Amino acid sequence: MVTLFYIAENYRALFDAFDDCDDLTDEQIEAYFDTLEGIEGEFAEKAENIACFIKELTVEADAMDAEAKALTARAKVKKNLIARLKAMLLDNMQACGLKKIDRPRARISLRNNAESVSIPNDAALIPWLIEHAEDCLTYRDPEISRSKVKAALQDGREIPGASLVRTVSVIIK
């Protein structure tokens, strides 16, 4: 099977060979361009097949993304229902004074969980912690805002370690 890479190599080799031939006849030049045109057509056909395959894969990937989003949404609804049903069971078992229900298809019991911290208002607590217990705070590492660095570079500012680059991509429609 002839690959796109092989066709491109032949195209480049034929193109480079033409530069070395100053004494070609008109028939040789015509044959050269016919060969070049044939290779270019073969390359275009192979590239078109690859582009069509990419389009198919894009449709499949998009469908999978849509299905994943739909499943995630459905799972979230189920998890919310589970939380509400567990809360209802807890409230009603506590109201009845029951700690355990043992049935053939389910065993339900109440458990005292480990202690956890409740902070209803983070913003109100932070100033106090800064003044009295800073060891209870953690600070995140700074993150680079690429959009702001880009804007600064576009405004002509020099930023060591950062530069504007333009890449090339393939567009298939």
C-alpha positions in Angstrom: 0.0 0.0 0.0 1.3 3.4 -0.9 1.4 5.8 2.0 1.0 9.5 2.1 4.5 9.8 3.4 5.9 7.7 0.5 4.0 9.9 -2.0 5.3 13.1 -0.4 8.9 11.7 -0.5 8.5 10.9 -4.2 7.1 14.3 -4.9 9.9 16.0 -3.1 12.6 13.9 -4.8 11.1 14.5 -8.2 10.8 18.3 -7.5 14.5 18.4 -6.2 15.7 16.4 -9.3 14.3 19.1 -11.6 16.6 21.7 -10.2 19.6 19.6 -11.2 18.6 19.2 -14.9 19.3 22.3 -17.0 19.7 20.5 -20.3 16.3 18.7 -20.6 14.4 18.5 -23.9 10.9 19.7 -24.3 9.6 16.1 -24.2 11.5 15.4 -21.0 10.2 18.5 -19.4 6.6 17.6 -20.4 7.1 14.0 -19.1 8.5 15.5 -15.9 5.5 17.7 -15.3 3.1 14.9 -16.2 4.8 12.7 -13.6 4.7 15.5 -11.1 1.0 16.1 -11.8 0.3 12.4 -11.4 2.0 12.2 -8.1 0.2 15.4 -7.0 -3.1 13.8 -7.9 -2.2 10.6 -6.0 -1.3 12.7 -3.0 -4.5 14.7 -3.2 -6.6 11.5 -3.4 -4.8 10.0 -0.4 -5.1 13.3 1.5 -8.8 13.4 0.7 -9.3 9.8 2.0 -7.5 10.7 5.2 -9.6 13.9 5.6 -12.8 11.9 5.2 -11.6 9.5 7.8 -10.9 12.4 10.2 -14.4 13.7 9.6 -15.8 10.3 10.5 -13.7 10.1 13.6 -14.8 13.7 14.5 -18.5 12.7 14.2 -17.9 9.6 16.4 -15.9 11.6 19.0 -18.6 14.3 19.1 -21.3 11.6 19.6 -19.3 10.0 22.4 -18.8 13.4 24.1 -22.6 14.1 23.8 -23.4 10.6 25.2 -20.9 11.1 28.0 -22.5 14.5 28.9 -25.9 12.9 28.9 -24.8 10.0 31.1 -23.1 12.4 33.4 -26.3 14.4 33.7 -28.3 11.3 34.3 -25.8 10.1 37.0 -26.0 13.4 38.7 -29.8 13.2 38.9 -29.5 9.6 40.3 -26.9 10.7 42.9 -29.1 13.6 44.0 -32.0 11.3 44.4 -29.8 8.9 46.5 -28.7 11.7 48.8 -32.3 12.8 49.3 -33.5 9.3 50.0 -30.7 8.7 52.5 -31.5 11.9 54.2 -35.2 10.9 54.4 -34.2 7.5 55.8 -31.9 9.1 58.4 -34.5 11.6 59.5 -37.3 9.0 59.8 -35.2 6.4 61.5 -34.0 9.0 64.1 -37.6 10.1 64.6 -38.6 6.5 65.3 -35.5 5.9 67.5 -34.3 3.1 65.3 -30.5 2.5 64.9 -30.8 -0.6 62.7 -33.2 -2.4 60.4 -32.3 -5.9 59.2 -34.4 -7.2 56.4 -33.9 -10.0 53.8 -33.0 -7.6 51.0 -31.3 -4.8 52.9 -29.6 -4.1 56.1 -29.9 -0.4 57.2 -28.0 1.1 60.1 -27.1 4.5 61.4 -23.4 5.2 62.1 -21.7 8.0 63.9 -19.1 9.4 61.5 -15.7 10.8 62.5 -15.6 14.4 63.5 -15.4 16.9 60.7 -15.0 20.7 60.6 -17.9 22.9 59.8 -17.1 26.4 58.5 -20.4 28.0 57.4 -18.6 31.3 56.3 -15.0 30.9 54.9 -14.7 34.6 54.2 -15.4 35.6 57.8 -12.9 33.1 59.2 -9.9 33.9 57.0 -9.0 37.3 58.6 -9.1 35.7 62.1 -6.9 32.8 60.9 -4.4 35.2 59.3 -4.0 37.1 62.6 -4.1 34.2 65.1 -3.5 30.8 63.4 -1.9 31.3 60.0 -0.6 27.7 60.1 -4.3 26.7 59.5 -4.1 28.4 56.0 -2.6 27.1 52.8 -1.7 29.2 49.8 -1.7 28.0 46.2 1.1 28.3 43.8 0.7 31.2 41.3 -0.7 30.3 37.9 0.3 32.0 34.7 -2.6 33.7 32.9 -1.7 32.9 29.3 -4.3 35.4 27.9 -2.8 38.2 29.9 0.8 37.3 28.9 -0.4 37.2 25.3 -1.9 40.6 25.6 1.2 42.0 27.2 3.4 40.6 24.4 1.1 42.0 21.8 1.4 45.4 23.4 5.1 45.2 22.9 6.2 44.3 26.4 9.2 42.0 26.7 8.7 39.0 29.0 11.7 36.7 29.3 10.7 33.0 28.8 7.5 33.9 26.8 7.0 34.6 23.2 4.2 34.7 20.6 4.2 31.8 18.2 2.0 31.1 15.3 1.3 27.4 14.5 -0.3 25.8 11.5 -3.2 23.5 11.7 -5.3 21.4 9.3 -8.9 22.4 8.7 -11.3 19.9 7.2 -14.8 20.8 6.1 
